[in-house]
Amino acid sequence: MPPPLPPIYGVALASAGIVALVLSLIVASIPLWLASKILGLRRSDLGTALVALLVMALLFMAASIATIFIYPLNGLVGFIAALWGAKKIYDTGWLQAFLLVLVSTVIVVVMTLALASLLAGLALFPAHP
């Protein structure tokens, strides 16, 4: 059996995990922030988008878990709970909350396609032959 790792490795891994979580939350909140800017919402800053992303994710999970035995409806109930979170955080109506989620989804799709195209182009045409 190999010797155990020194405790500093555990601290380093935990720190790296926390940094990765924070960075992924910031990157994931950028489309929501851009969508709030496009829609002209009053509270459209990156901090609000970060809080809204966290709240919407937690509400979606909680509502989906609460309705786990109603399988066809639990995703819909979770989506409505997430919309309610966006509605409350951004102080908008249901339609603007839905448009916020819709526009941010379109932004995510466009960003994903652009990144995939860029990476495919780099793979197909390397810098050195």
HULINJO-V310235 format. One record per residue. PSI is psi in degrees with one decimal (none if undefined). BURIAL is I if it has 24 or more other ideal C-beta (glycine too) atoms within 12 Angstrom, else O. Layout:
# HULINJO-V310235
<<PSI BURIAL> <PSI BURIAL>>
This chain:
# HULINJO-V310235
<<131.4 O> <155.0 O> <151.1 O> <154.3 O> <150.2 O> <152.7 O> <-24.8 O> <-28.4 O> <-37.1 O> <-41.2 O> <-41.5 O> <-42.1 O> <-40.5 O> <-41.4 O> <-41.8 O> <-38.0 O> <-41.6 O> <-42.6 O> <-42.6 O> <-39.7 O> <-46.4 O> <-44.6 O> <-39.9 O> <-34.8 O> <-39.6 I> <-45.2 O> <-39.5 O> <-23.2 I> <-10.4 I> <-45.4 O> <-35.9 I> <-39.2 I> <-44.6 I> <-39.7 I> <-39.1 I> <-33.4 I> <-43.6 O> <-41.7 O> <-9.0 I> <35.8 O> <149.5 I> <-44.9 O> <71.8 I> <74.8 I> <168.4 O> <-34.2 O> <-42.9 O> <-39.4 I> <-38.5 I> <-45.8 I> <-42.1 I> <-40.3 I> <-45.7 I> <-46.5 I> <-43.7 I> <-40.0 I> <-43.5 I> <-41.0 O> <-40.9 I> <-46.9 I> <-44.4 O> <-44.0 O> <-36.7 I> <-39.3 I> <-38.4 O> <-29.4 O> <33.3 O> <-28.0 O> <-6.5 O> <71.8 O> <-50.5 O> <-22.1 O> <-10.5 O> <-33.3 O> <-39.4 O> <-41.5 O> <-40.3 I> <-40.1 I> <-42.1 I> <-37.6 I> <-40.8 I> <-39.5 I> <-40.4 I> <-40.1 I> <-44.0 I> <-38.9 I> <-43.3 I> <-41.6 O> <-42.6 I> <-1.2 I> <56.0 O> <-176.1 I> <179.7 O> <-39.3 O> <-44.6 O> <-34.8 I> <-42.0 I> <-43.4 O> <-35.7 I> <-46.7 I> <-40.6 I> <-47.8 O> <-40.0 I> <-32.8 I> <-41.5 O> <-40.3 O> <-40.9 I> <-43.6 O> <-44.5 O> <-44.0 O> <-39.2 O> <-44.6 O> <-39.1 O> <-43.4 O> <-39.8 O> <-40.0 O> <-41.3 O> <-46.1 O> <-36.5 O> <-39.2 O> <-39.3 O> <-33.8 O> <-36.8 O> <-33.7 O> <78.4 O> <158.5 O> <-33.4 O> <126.1 O> <none O>>
